[in-house]
Amino acid sequence: MAEDRVLLPSPFRGTPDEDPAEFWRKLEVYMAYKNIGPPDQLRLVKAMLVENAQEWAEKLEGAQKDTIDHLKAAFSKRFIKPPVLRFRSACEMFGKKQADNESVDAYANRLHSLAKRVDIDDATLLYAFVSGLRGKLASFFGQEPSKHREHDK
């Protein structure tokens, strides 16, 4: 079924470059769309955890993985960032600047990925985006480029 391959998120490996909250959200959307009940949800989630994430899940105590709610709680505790780390990601996002050899699209995609981890509104994301544009590009948005950035000197 081609439809399943499009809607089902990629397996979760448990690596730092993945967004665990987005993985779980997509998985829940898929399970709701397919009308999958709790016992099958649990089996599907366990099948979607691979590599490091699978090893982690296998080591959980029985009560932490006996229901979908228990597994979700354990997953959130292990993989989804607590508020203090989300704050760090927000600081990182506002510190991101467009690289000299980076296209505007690549820069926008990089910021957008960070923004998903922080859960900010579009206006704040736009501000961070414009603030990080290099040189004269920022002036198109009414922002003065930073005079302290190395490539602007």
N, C-alpha and C positions, 0 to 999 in steps of 0.2 A: 504494500500500500504506500504509494508515493505521498499521500496526505499525512500519514503517520510520521514519515521521515522529515517532513517540513515542520510539523507542529511540535514534535517531541524535541526537547532540548538535547544538546550534546551531553554525553555522560560527564559526570563531575569527578575530577581526578584529585581534587584537594590541593591544587597548586596555588601559589600566591597570585598568579596572573588571572585566575578565574574569579568571577563574581558570584559567591555562594547565594546571596540573597536573590539575585536575578535567576540563577539556576532553579532555586526552589519555587520562585514565583511562576516561572514558565512551566515547571512540572505541575504545579497546582492548576494552572489554566488548562493544560493538556488533560489532566485527570477529570476536571469538571466537564470539559468538552466531550470526552469519551464516556462520561457517566460511570467512572470507575469507582467502585465501593471500597471501604476501608481495608478489607483483607487484601484485595488486589493492589490497592495503593501502596501498601507496605511492601509487597513483593516487587512492584515496579520501582519504588525508590531504592530498594536494596540492589536491584539489577542496574540502576543508573549510577551507582557509586562504584567507581573503578579505581585501580591502582592504590594510591595512598588513602583515598577516602574509603575504599572497600576494606583495606586493612584496619583502618580506624573503626569502621562499623562492626567488623567481625570481633573486635576486642571489647565491644560494649557489653555491659552486664545485660542479662536477659530482660530485666524490667525496663531498660533504657531503649530497647528495640522491639518490644512485644506489640506495640500499637503504633499507628502512624503518628499520633500526637506525641508519644514518648520519643520516637525517633526524630521528629521535627524539633522537639525541645533540645535533644542532645546535639543535633546538627547545628542548630542556632548557637548553642553555647560554645561549640567547638570552632565553627567556621565563620559565623557572621560577626562582624566587628561590633564591639560594645561602643557606647557613645563617645568615650574618650578617644578611641581609635578613629571613629568617624570624624571627630574634630581634627585629628591629625591629618586625615585625608583632605578635609576642607582647607586646612592651611597649605597643604601640598598643592592643592588645585589652584589656590590664589598665587602660589609661588611659581607656577608653571608659566613659562614664556615660550613663544613660538621660536623654534630653533632657526638658525640662519638658512639651513638647507631644507626646511620643512614647509610643505605647502599649507595653505590655509585650511584645506579640507583635512589633511592629516592632523594638524593642530586641533581643529574642532573635534575630530573623532577622539583624540587623546583626552581632551577635557571632558567630553561627553561621557566617556568610560569612567573617569574619576567621579563625575557628578552623580552617576548612578549609585556609587558607594556612599555618598554623602546625603542624598535625598534633599536637594535644594530646589528652589523654584526657578523658573526660566529666566526671570529678571536678574537673579543673582548669578546664574550661569553666564548670561550675556555680559554682565559686568566683568566677571573673571576672564571671559574670552577676549573682550575688547582690551582689557588691561594688559593682557599678555601678548597682543599683536605686536609685531616688530615694526620699528621705524615709522614710515609714513602711512602704513596701512591703518594705524590707530586713528590718524587724523581724519580719515573718512567717516569715522564714527563720532567725531567731536572730542576725541581724547588726545591729549598730548603724549607723545611717546616718552618713555622714561629716559632721563638723561644719565642714569646710572648704569645702564645696561652696556655690557662690553661691546656688542656689535653696533651700537649706536654712536660710539665715540669716534 
